[in-house]
Amino acid sequence: MMEEDKVLGNQANLVETASESLVSETEENHTEDFSHYSAEQLLHLVEKYHKKELPEQEVEEAYQLLRQIKRVFDAWVAHQKEEALHKYIAEGGEEDSFIYKPSLTEAKFYQIYNQIAKSRKEIQKKIEETLQKNLERKKEIIEKLRELIQLEQESRQTNEMVKNLQQEWRKIGNVPKGQSGNLWASYNALIDMYYSRLGIYNELKELDRKRNYEAKLAICEKAEKLAELPSIKEAIKQLTDLHEEYKHIGPVGSKEDQTALWERFKKASDVIYSRKKELIEERKKELQENLAKKEALLHKAKEYADFSGEKIKQWQDATHYLMELQKEWEAIGQVPLEKSKEITKEFWHCFKIFFRRKSEFFKSLDENRQKNLEQKIALCEKAESLTSNATEGNLEEIAEELKKLQEQWKEIGAVPENQKEAIAERFRKVLDEFFDKRRSFFAEKDKEEKENYDKKNALCERLKNYSAEDLANLDIESLIDQAIEEWKSIGFVPRKQITKIKDKFYNALKSLAKKVEDGEKRDYVDLIVEIKWANLNGKNSAKDLAKKEQAIRKKISLLEDEISTLNNNLGFFEVSGKENAIRGSFEEKIRKTEAQIKSLKNQLKMIRNF
């Protein structure tokens, strides 16, 4: 009887082990694939369990689902951390100072997971306590059966007790894993021994194994129908339950029947697993496609790792290009786990090199901008020094210097951005204040010069209005002197009017001489005008006076020649008669010519005394 007990125990253990192995395969290799889900989609799958009281069975289902999802979610979080770290370093941060900040999605997911895990732990503790109680009670039943078998005589009461123990055995739930096989073997052996003593052993054993056969056959049929379910997740769940039920059913009779049933059950299970395998293969293909896309982006990123630009715009364009690559990268789904870390590291390494070179460029740019700032400060100081010494006399000179500073300013490059407005405002303020002051000065000056022009014009008109009669009773030379002094006292006129008003004044003075009736006096006045005009206007007028002197000398020479000719002609006339009258006219002419020469010589004397 002990040998049969051992055989039954081995058979039960083999069934339990095979079933557990198949269930384990289900859990490890044929769980639902969540790897293509986003973090938000994964959270959505488990949000229904948040802060909700669940029955024990649903807690277990929720935990198993969360356990599968968590593996994918953990990988996603690790990927996020790694990308955040690489991005942080690429932008100039130090790895030691990096702090990862979980998103709200991460925080909520782990909150739900911890809630369900805690509930399951409490339930598991209760289940383990129940399993242990079941084990103890079944051991008690086995011991009770041993006691009943050892009785020398059977009775109706004994039979009732055995039947009651059998009923109670069936009602008792599961026991801890690893204990079921030996318990079943001992229990079946004792029942067989009892009924063998009663002489109905074979009949009852066949009946019991027939029931077991039918139960396992029903399980096989249920497993075969699972292939019709649209949800592979639900099919796997139900298949797992069927495996659990199958392993708790006793022997079915012959080894051939046992093997046939098991093969049928395994075949039905394989149909479900093959569906899952197809999904897994599709997922692998998708991961490979994603890998190819990321490798293409990595190739583009590598082209910019050694980027070198000389202008800010070039670096800005390159940065924009890489940011677009990053968006494309983040939009691509996951890649095979064994490739994820390597390709991510390479991709962000390209960013790290690029941003380091960009940082070096802008550092160099900042140094140049600082030098430019120093040059512009120097120009501001020079402009401030120039304008602080501005007077009416040097406004134009300073204006020219400031214009030169403006040209130098334009040639200097950019300054630090935070100093750009301040230094430009400083320079602009100096120039604006100076040129406003200059414009104000010239506006006042223009007004004054216009008034001066009007005064000089009035003087000219006054001189032109003198008549010959007025001049006959006036000291013309004093009049000319007064007019010139008044002219000189008036001051400057507009630049564009200088020549015009000077010519008008000169003509007005000359008009005085023209109105003198006496010819000799007229020449004298005219010469006075020329001399005083030359005295008033300097070099150019002196040259004109020299020309006049030359003209007078020439005229004197001609007149002297004329007198000589007249004197020679006088020798041909007698002192008497009719010829005396002719001689007299010649002598009169000589006297006038000599007077004219005297006047001209006086004019020469005046010119020499100038």
Residue, then its C-alpha position, 0 to 999 in steps of 0.5 A: m500500500m505504501e508503494e502505491d501511495k508513492v506512485l500516486g504522489n509522483q503522478a500528482n506531482l508531475v501533473e502539478t509541475a507540468s501545469e505550473s510550468l505551463v502557467s509560468e510560460t503563460e505569465e513570462n512569455h505570453t503576457e499582453d504587450f504594452s510596449h507600444y503604449s504611451a505613458e498617458q495610455l498606460l496610466h489610463l489603463v490603471e486609473k479605474y483602480h485608483k481609490k476604489e474598493l475592489p473584490e479580492q479577485e479584482v485586486e489580483e487581476a489589477y495587480q497582475l495587469l499593473r505588474q505587466i504594465k509597470r515593466v514597460f512604464d519603468a523602462w519608459v521612466a528610465h528612458q526619460k531620465e536618461e534623455a533628460l540627463h543627456k539633454y541637461i549635459a548637452e546644454g552645459g549642465e554637470e552630471d553631478s548636479f542633475i536632478y530628475k523631476p518626475s512628471l504628474t503622470e509618473a507620480k499618479f501611476y506609481q501611487i496607483y501601483n503602490q495602492i494595489a500592491k499594498s491591497r494585494k499584500e494584505i490579501q495574500k497574507k490572508i490567502e496564505e493563512t487560509l491555505q495553511k489552515n486548509l493544509e492543516r485541516k486536510k492533514e487532520i482528515i488524512e490522520k482521521l482516515r488512517e485511524l478509521i482504517q486501523l479499526e478492526q471492524e467497519s460499521r455503518q457509523t464508520n462508513e458515514m464518517v468516511k463519507n463525511l470526511q470525503q465531502e469535507w475534503r472536497k469543500i476545503g480549498n487549495v493548499p500551499k504550492g508543493q503540498s497538493g501532490n503528496l496530500w492527494a496521494s496520501y488521501n487517495a491511497l487511504i480512500d483506496m485502502y478503506y474501500s478495498r477492505l470493503g470490497i468495492y475499491n475498484e468500482l469506486k476508484e473507476l467511478d472517481r477517475k471517470r469523474n476526473y476524466e470528464a472534468k479534465l475533458a471539459i477543461c480541454e473543451k473550454a480551452e479549445k473555445l478560448a481561440e474564439l475570444p477576440s481579446i488575447k488578454e482575456a484568453i490568456k487570463q481564462l487559460t491560466d485559470l483553467h490550468e489552475e483548475y486542471k492541476h487540482i483534479g485527480p488521476v483519470g485512469s490509464k497513463e494513456d488517457q492522462t497523456a492524451l488529455w494533457e496533450r489535448f489541453k497543451k495543444a489548445s493552450d499552444v493555439i492561444y500562445s501562437r496568437k500571442k507570439e504573432l503579436i510579439e513578432e509584429r511588435k518586434k518588427e515595429l521596434q526595428e522600424n523605430l530603430a531604423k528611423k532613430e539611426a537615420l536621425l542619429h546620422k543627421a545629428k552626427e553631421y552637426a556634432d562638429f558644426s562650426g559657424e562664424k555668425i550668430k545666425q548660422w548657430q541659430d539655424a543649426t540649433h533650430y535644425l537640431m531641435e526639430l531633430q529632437k522633436e522627430w526623435e521624441a515622436i518615434g516610439q520605443v526601440p529594442l531594449e538592448k539597443s535603446k541605451e546605446i543609440t540614445k547615448e550616441f544621439w545626445h552625445c552629438f547634442k552635447i558636443f554641438f552645444r559645447r562648441k556653441s557655448e565656446f563660440f558665444k564665449s568668444l563672442d562675449e569676449n569680443r563684445q566686451k572689447n567692443l564695449e570698451q571701445k565704445i565707452a572710450l568714444c563716449e568719453k571722448a565725445e563728452s570731453l569735446t562737447s563739454n568744451a564747446t563754445e560758439g567759436n568752435l561749434e563747427e570744429i567739434a561737429e566735424e570731430l563728432k561726425k568722425l566719432q560716429e563713423q568710428w562707432k559704426e565700424i565697431g561690432a556688437v556689444p554685450e546684449n545687456q549693455k547694448e541699449a545703455i551704451a547706445e543711449r549714452f553716445r546718442k545723448v551726447l550727440d543729440e545734446f550737442f547738435d540740438k545746442r548747435r541747431s539752436f545757436f544757428a537758428e538764433k544766428d540765422k535770425e540775427e544775420k537776416e536782420n543784419y542783411d535788412k539793415k545793410n540793405a537799408l543802408c544801400e538804399r539810403l545811399k542810392n537815394y542821395s541826389a546830386e543836389d544833396l551831395a553838393n552840400l555834403d562832405i562826401e568823404s565823411l558821408i562815405d566814412q560814416a556809411i562804411e563804419e555803419w556797415k562794419s558795425i552791423g555784423f554778418v549776413p547770411r552766407k548766401q547773401i554776402t556777395k550780393i549785399k557787398d556788391k550792392f553796397y559797393n555800387a551804392l558807394k560808387s553811385l555817390a561819385k557818379k552823381v558829382e557834377d564836377g568831373e575832377k571832383r567826381d574822379y576824386v570821389d570815385l578814387i576815395v570810394e575805391i581806396k576805402w573799399a580796398n581798405l575795407n575788403g583787403k587783398n582782392s580790393a588792393k589788387d583792384l586799386a593797383k590796377k587803377e594806379q596803373a591805369i592812372r599812370k598810363k593816363i598821365s603819360l598819355l596826357e603828358d604826351e598830349i601836352s608835349t605835342l600841343n607845346n610843339n604846335l604852339g611854335f608854329f603860331e605868331v603872336s599876332g592877328k588871327e593866329n592868336a586866337i588859335r594859339g590861345s585855344f591851344e594854351e587853354k587846352i594845355r592848362k586844362t590837361e596840366a590840371q587834369i595831370k595834377s589831379l591824377k597825380n594827387q590820386l596817385k599820391m592818395i593811392r600810395n598813401f593807402 
